[in-house]
Amino acid sequence: MLFDKPLEDVTFDDIQELSEEQIEESMILDYKQELNDYSIIKQVTAFSNTKGGYLVYGVAETGKGGHPQSINGIESDINKERLEQIILGNIIPRVSVQIKKVPIPGKDRIILVVHIPEGQSKPYYNNQDKRYYKRYNFSATPMDENEVEWLYQSRFFGMSKLERYIEEAIYSSQKKLPHEVQLHGIESHVVVAPLKIDGQMFDPSSEFGLKLMELYSSKKSDCGDYLTYSIRPTKSGIKWGDEDKIRNVNNKVEVHRNGVVHSMKNCRSFFQDDHRKRFDDELLACNILHTIRFSSTFYSKIDYIGKVKIMVQIFNCTNSIIINDQREHENGTECDSEEILVERQWDSWKLEEDSLLITKYIMDEVSNYYGLWSSRLFHEEEGIITYGV
């Protein structure tokens, strides 16, 4: 059925099943016979401010709150990109939706399905008619001042909660390391996290961890290995990793119960004939690329759809140079910052598709710290991004 699969896999049979099973409108489902630009902005705003849900266009229901009475479809020449721009341009803050055109067999008409994830930056404002809406009694209903104020408070509390969690669970332990230990590496952290981390998204177990490894290992990678077979439970969730006791560095990958994905790698390269501190940008780029794609696999498995925050933080960078063929640093300069922090926000369902683009954006910004305009590792030609030295 519509609710039990990714939107990209939805077919006309799933729409027919809604009719056959007499699935009625609800807090997360609304049928519309015709598509209207004004109405879709209002409806998307309401779903985003509530629990998210589905708009199904081309279906006439038996009455308000009823089940499908007929499936006649709408015109097939709907421009998805234009519809997305209408939504993006009229709702504040910006929301992201999934849109699928489902052909009706034997007809030149379609069913248009719009999936709206629950918003993580509530409240959302309909800038077209200057109002906030919520989903109530099977329709988009204006919100009162108290409801809007409560959502604003929840938004800012949720953002500060995520920042505190990342600081306490991930970065604070690195900052507490003795200086002589920090000298042994350039510690890089790649974190992908939902904007809201209020609940437990999965139950940690060896079976879950192994299945996640299996799902991810089946995907093509532009880099080397990512997960090790050293898998064990932690207070946060599940951890894959190994320790280098000689250099006092700990390379690991973790998934936390609340949906946070964290990868920590040492990005300093060591050469016996040269004592200069060398930053391995290729190792970092691979780690970012892997973590983004691994996060996409993880979120698909736990059925999470929403905005995520991508954070890359690098410690002990001062006076390091970027490697180029293990000799020079491509006319750049030494980094004069102790720490590097780069952040992005993205849609969880676009992580896999946009992984190269996101990694390029982040690596370009990291390269700026070394006096370089862009990363040497990515190339773009006619809008196509490729990876490789």
MIPA-769912 format. One record per residue (C-alpha): x, y, z. Coordinates in steps of 0.25 Angstrom, whole numbers, plus 5000, padded with zeros to 4 digits. Layout:
XYZ/...
// end
This chain:
500050005000/500450154999/500950165013/501750035013/502850065002/503750174997/502950274988/503850244976/503250094977/501750144977/500950094966/499450104961/499149974969/499550044982/498550154978/497450054975/497649984988/497350114995/495950104988/495749954990/496149965005/495250085006/496450165013/495850295018/496450425019/497250455032/498250535039/499250485029/498450465016/497650555007/496950534994/496750644984/496050634971/496750744964/498150814965/498150964970/499351044972/498851124983/498251004990/499550914990/500251024997/499251035008/499150875009/500750855009/500850965020/499750895029/500350755027/501750805030/501250875043/500650745048/501050605045/501350605031/500550525021/500150495006/499350584996/498750494986/498250574974/497250514963/496350444974/494950484977/494550444991/493150404997/493050535005/493950605015/494750505022/494250395013/494950285004/495150284989/493950284981/494550294967/495950304962/495850394949/497250454950/497750594945/498450644933/499750574930/500550694926/500750744940/502150804942/502750744955/503950844955/502950964954/502150904965/503350894974/503751034971/502351084975/502451014988/503851054991/503551194988/502351214996/502651145009/503551195020/504451135024/504651055012/504050915012/504450795003/503450694997/503450574989/502550574977/502150454968/501350444955/500650314955/500150274941/498750214940/498750094931/498050114918/497850264920/498650394917/498450434931/499150424944/499050414959/499950514966/500450474979/501150584988/501850535001/502050635011/503050595023/502750645036/503450785037/504650795047/504650945047/503250975051/502451065049/502351075034/501751205029/500951215016/501451335010/500451345000/499251375009/500151415021/499651305031/500051185038/499251055036/499150915043/498450785039/497150775047/495850705044/496350655030/496650795026/497650915027/497251005038/497851135042/498651125055/498451225067/499551305073/499851205085/500051095075/501051175067/501751225079/501851075085/502451025071/503451135071/503951095085/504050955081/504850985069/505951065076/505950965088/506150845078/507250915071/507950945084/507750805088/508450755076/509650845077/509750805092/509650655088/510750665077/511650745086/511550645098/511450515091/512450535080/513350655081/513550675096/514350545097/515350585086/515550725092/515950665106/517050585100/518450625105/519250715095/520350615093/519250515089/518650605079/519950635073/519850485067/518750515058/517850615050/516450565056/515350575046/513850555050/512750545040/511350545046/509950535039/508750555049/507250585048/506950725052/506050665063/506650555072/505450545082/505250395081/505850255079/505850215064/506350075065/506749965075/508249935075/508549785072/509649705065/508549665055/508249805052/509649845051/510049725042/508849755033/509249895031/510649855027/510049755017/509149865011/510249965010/511349875005/510449844993/510549984988/511650034979/512750114985/513750214979/514650194991/515250084999/514650005011/513750085021/513149985032/514049885039/513549745044/513849795059/512449825062/511949845077/510849915085/511150045092/510350135101/509950215089/509550105079/510450015070/511950035067/512949985056/514350015058/515849995062/516850055070/518250095067/518850095081/520250135076/519750265070/518650285080/517550295069/516250225069/515550205055/514150175056/512750185051/511450195060/509950195058/509250255070/507850215075/507350355072/507750345057/509150415058/510250355049/511650385053/512950345047/514350385053/515650365045/517050405046/517350495034/518850515037/519850445028/521250405033/522550395025/523850355031/524650445022/523850575025/523350625039/522350725033/520950715037/520150665025/518650665024/518050555016/516950615008/516650495000/516450415013/515450515018/514750525005/514550375005/514050375019/513050485016/512550415003/512450285011/511750345023/510650415014/510350295006/510350205019/509450305025/508450295013/508450135015/508250155030/507050245029/506450165018/506550045027/505850115039/504850185030/505350325034/504950435024/505350585027/506350685028/507750655033/508950735037/510350695032/511450745040/512950725037/513950765048/515450745048/516350765060/517850795061/517950855047/518950965050/520150975041/519750855033/519850845018/519050775008/519650655001/519950644986/520550514981/521150504996/522150624993/521550764990/520250834994/519850894981/520251034983/519351054995/519751095009/519851045023/518551045030/518551145042/517351095049/517350995060/515950945056/515150945043/513550935044/512650925031/511150905032/510050875022/508650835022/507950735013/506750645010/507050505015/506450445002/507350524994/508650485001/509050364992/508750444979/509450564983/510650504991/511650544981/511150694981/511050704996/512450644998/512950744987/512350864994/512950825007/514350795002/514350924994/514150995007/515150915015/516150945004/515951095006/516551085019/517851035012/517851155002/517251074991/515951114983/515450974982/515750834985/516750764975/515850634977/514650674969/514350714955/513150774948/512850764933/511550804927/510850794941/511450654944/512350634956/513350524956/514350484968/515750454966/517150504968/
// end
